[in-house]
Amino acid sequence: MDSIGLVFVVVLAVVAWFVLRRANELCVFVVENGKCTLASGRAPPALFGQVDDIVTRSRVDHATLRIVVESGLPRLIADSRVPDAVIQQVRNCVGQYQVAHFRRGRRA
């Protein structure tokens, strides 16, 4: 019975981690074969166009760009495959918007 209880607690902790991780997520941009798509959440249409331009010009093939709320402001979290110059350009674009703009933006 102890091993079943331990497995239950571990599964519950993993599920809670996934739920809490996505609780502050505004949107996710996924770049596949150089094409940018809004995978989840909402984003201002102008931001989508800016991010698409940046990844196209920089020739980024595959990447995941998450925008989350941190201290009441949108913050970019990019995976390690994205060059620092691209991260900074996208971060500058994200900084132009408030959380309310994301909440009213277009859906994925």
ZADO-1210 file (C-alpha; in nm, 4 decimals, padded with zeros to 6 digits):
<atoms>
<atom x="00.0000" y="00.0000" z="00.0000" code="MET" pos="1"/>
<atom x="00.2915" y="00.2360" z="00.0630" code="ASP" pos="2"/>
<atom x="00.4225" y="00.2101" z="-00.2938" code="SER" pos="3"/>
<atom x="00.0780" y="00.2859" z="-00.4358" code="ILE" pos="4"/>
<atom x="00.0524" y="00.5922" z="-00.2125" code="GLY" pos="5"/>
<atom x="00.3976" y="00.7095" z="-00.3192" code="LEU" pos="6"/>
<atom x="00.3121" y="00.6691" z="-00.6886" code="VAL" pos="7"/>
<atom x="-00.0116" y="00.8635" z="-00.6326" code="PHE" pos="8"/>
<atom x="00.1739" y="01.1498" z="-00.4625" code="VAL" pos="9"/>
<atom x="00.4344" y="01.1654" z="-00.7415" code="VAL" pos="10"/>
<atom x="00.1681" y="01.1683" z="-01.0135" code="VAL" pos="11"/>
<atom x="-00.0246" y="01.4376" z="-00.8268" code="LEU" pos="12"/>
<atom x="00.2922" y="01.6490" z="-00.7919" code="ALA" pos="13"/>
<atom x="00.3709" y="01.6200" z="-01.1648" code="VAL" pos="14"/>
<atom x="00.0168" y="01.7195" z="-01.2623" code="VAL" pos="15"/>
<atom x="00.0260" y="02.0145" z="-01.0219" code="ALA" pos="16"/>
<atom x="00.3611" y="02.1262" z="-01.1678" code="TRP" pos="17"/>
<atom x="00.2208" y="02.1249" z="-01.5229" code="PHE" pos="18"/>
<atom x="-00.0908" y="02.3167" z="-01.4173" code="VAL" pos="19"/>
<atom x="00.1027" y="02.5790" z="-01.2215" code="LEU" pos="20"/>
<atom x="00.3612" y="02.6166" z="-01.4970" code="ARG" pos="21"/>
<atom x="00.0934" y="02.7086" z="-01.7499" code="ARG" pos="22"/>
<atom x="-00.1065" y="02.9284" z="-01.5104" code="ALA" pos="23"/>
<atom x="00.1029" y="03.2360" z="-01.5873" code="ASN" pos="24"/>
<atom x="00.1455" y="03.1655" z="-01.9592" code="GLU" pos="25"/>
<atom x="00.0056" y="03.4258" z="-02.1987" code="LEU" pos="26"/>
<atom x="00.0954" y="03.2609" z="-02.5286" code="CYS" pos="27"/>
<atom x="00.3365" y="03.0296" z="-02.7062" code="VAL" pos="28"/>
<atom x="00.4891" y="03.0887" z="-03.0487" code="PHE" pos="29"/>
<atom x="00.6286" y="02.7812" z="-03.2231" code="VAL" pos="30"/>
<atom x="00.8680" y="02.8086" z="-03.5162" code="VAL" pos="31"/>
<atom x="00.8781" y="02.5024" z="-03.7430" code="GLU" pos="32"/>
<atom x="01.0735" y="02.5071" z="-04.0687" code="ASN" pos="33"/>
<atom x="01.1010" y="02.8859" z="-04.0474" code="GLY" pos="34"/>
<atom x="00.7234" y="02.9380" z="-04.0140" code="LYS" pos="35"/>
<atom x="00.5936" y="03.1019" z="-03.6966" code="CYS" pos="36"/>
<atom x="00.2569" y="02.9974" z="-03.5526" code="THR" pos="37"/>
<atom x="00.0674" y="03.0880" z="-03.2393" code="LEU" pos="38"/>
<atom x="00.0407" y="02.7509" z="-03.0664" code="ALA" pos="39"/>
<atom x="-00.1584" y="02.8515" z="-02.7590" code="SER" pos="40"/>
<atom x="-00.2953" y="03.1508" z="-02.5766" code="GLY" pos="41"/>
<atom x="-00.3661" y="03.4967" z="-02.7138" code="ARG" pos="42"/>
<atom x="-00.1312" y="03.7531" z="-02.8642" code="ALA" pos="43"/>
<atom x="-00.1684" y="04.0996" z="-03.0159" code="PRO" pos="44"/>
<atom x="-00.1824" y="04.0640" z="-03.3956" code="PRO" pos="45"/>
<atom x="00.0947" y="04.3212" z="-03.4397" code="ALA" pos="46"/>
<atom x="00.3245" y="04.1209" z="-03.2111" code="LEU" pos="47"/>
<atom x="00.2638" y="03.8075" z="-03.4130" code="PHE" pos="48"/>
<atom x="00.3693" y="03.9919" z="-03.7276" code="GLY" pos="49"/>
<atom x="00.6804" y="04.1293" z="-03.5580" code="GLN" pos="50"/>
<atom x="00.7883" y="03.7911" z="-03.4232" code="VAL" pos="51"/>
<atom x="00.7259" y="03.6289" z="-03.7599" code="ASP" pos="52"/>
<atom x="00.9426" y="03.8937" z="-03.9319" code="ASP" pos="53"/>
<atom x="01.2243" y="03.8502" z="-03.6788" code="ILE" pos="54"/>
<atom x="01.2429" y="03.4710" z="-03.7045" code="VAL" pos="55"/>
<atom x="01.2140" y="03.4831" z="-04.0842" code="THR" pos="56"/>
<atom x="01.4952" y="03.7371" z="-04.1214" code="ARG" pos="57"/>
<atom x="01.7133" y="03.5498" z="-03.8739" code="SER" pos="58"/>
<atom x="01.6461" y="03.2153" z="-04.0438" code="ARG" pos="59"/>
<atom x="01.5416" y="03.0395" z="-03.7235" code="VAL" pos="60"/>
<atom x="01.4274" y="02.6900" z="-03.8212" code="ASP" pos="61"/>
<atom x="01.2899" y="02.5462" z="-03.4974" code="HIS" pos="62"/>
<atom x="01.2134" y="02.7259" z="-03.1720" code="ALA" pos="63"/>
<atom x="00.9608" y="02.7697" z="-02.8947" code="THR" pos="64"/>
<atom x="00.8957" y="03.1181" z="-02.7572" code="LEU" pos="65"/>
<atom x="00.6831" y="03.1341" z="-02.4425" code="ARG" pos="66"/>
<atom x="00.5467" y="03.4621" z="-02.3109" code="ILE" pos="67"/>
<atom x="00.4527" y="03.4545" z="-01.9448" code="VAL" pos="68"/>
<atom x="00.3406" y="03.7025" z="-01.6806" code="VAL" pos="69"/>
<atom x="00.6139" y="03.7890" z="-01.4332" code="GLU" pos="70"/>
<atom x="00.5662" y="04.0692" z="-01.1787" code="SER" pos="71"/>
<atom x="00.2630" y="04.1864" z="-01.3740" code="GLY" pos="72"/>
<atom x="00.4524" y="04.2281" z="-01.7025" code="LEU" pos="73"/>
<atom x="00.4918" y="04.0025" z="-02.0059" code="PRO" pos="74"/>
<atom x="00.8266" y="03.8219" z="-02.0184" code="ARG" pos="75"/>
<atom x="00.9816" y="03.6127" z="-02.2943" code="LEU" pos="76"/>
<atom x="01.1176" y="03.2643" z="-02.2267" code="ILE" pos="77"/>
<atom x="01.2943" y="03.1118" z="-02.5266" code="ALA" pos="78"/>
<atom x="01.4539" y="02.7724" z="-02.5680" code="ASP" pos="79"/>
<atom x="01.8294" y="02.7331" z="-02.6022" code="SER" pos="80"/>
<atom x="01.8232" y="02.6944" z="-02.9826" code="ARG" pos="81"/>
<atom x="01.7357" y="03.0606" z="-03.0337" code="VAL" pos="82"/>
<atom x="02.0322" y="03.2973" z="-03.0853" code="PRO" pos="83"/>
<atom x="02.0761" y="03.5740" z="-02.8278" code="ASP" pos="84"/>
<atom x="02.0290" y="03.8477" z="-03.0891" code="ALA" pos="85"/>
<atom x="01.6892" y="03.7055" z="-03.1849" code="VAL" pos="86"/>
<atom x="01.5864" y="03.6722" z="-02.8201" code="ILE" pos="87"/>
<atom x="01.6707" y="04.0371" z="-02.7593" code="GLN" pos="88"/>
<atom x="01.4753" y="04.1535" z="-03.0646" code="GLN" pos="89"/>
<atom x="01.1674" y="03.9552" z="-02.9628" code="VAL" pos="90"/>
<atom x="01.2062" y="04.0739" z="-02.6026" code="ARG" pos="91"/>
<atom x="01.2062" y="04.4344" z="-02.7262" code="ASN" pos="92"/>
<atom x="00.8835" y="04.3705" z="-02.9182" code="CYS" pos="93"/>
<atom x="00.7161" y="04.1972" z="-02.6235" code="VAL" pos="94"/>
<atom x="00.8093" y="04.4918" z="-02.3996" code="GLY" pos="95"/>
<atom x="00.5869" y="04.7222" z="-02.6055" code="GLN" pos="96"/>
<atom x="00.2738" y="04.5451" z="-02.4821" code="TYR" pos="97"/>
<atom x="00.0950" y="04.5114" z="-02.1504" code="GLN" pos="98"/>
<atom x="-00.0738" y="04.1965" z="-02.0201" code="VAL" pos="99"/>
<atom x="-00.4136" y="04.3436" z="-02.1140" code="ALA" pos="100"/>
<atom x="-00.3079" y="04.3532" z="-02.4797" code="HIS" pos="101"/>
<atom x="-00.2410" y="03.9792" z="-02.4680" code="PHE" pos="102"/>
<atom x="-00.5721" y="03.9054" z="-02.2984" code="ARG" pos="103"/>
<atom x="-00.7579" y="04.0932" z="-02.5758" code="ARG" pos="104"/>
<atom x="-00.5402" y="03.9572" z="-02.8578" code="GLY" pos="105"/>
<atom x="-00.6192" y="03.6973" z="-03.1206" code="ARG" pos="106"/>
<atom x="-00.6571" y="03.3350" z="-03.0163" code="ARG" pos="107"/>
<atom x="-00.4321" y="03.0531" z="-03.1207" code="ALA" pos="108"/>
</atoms>
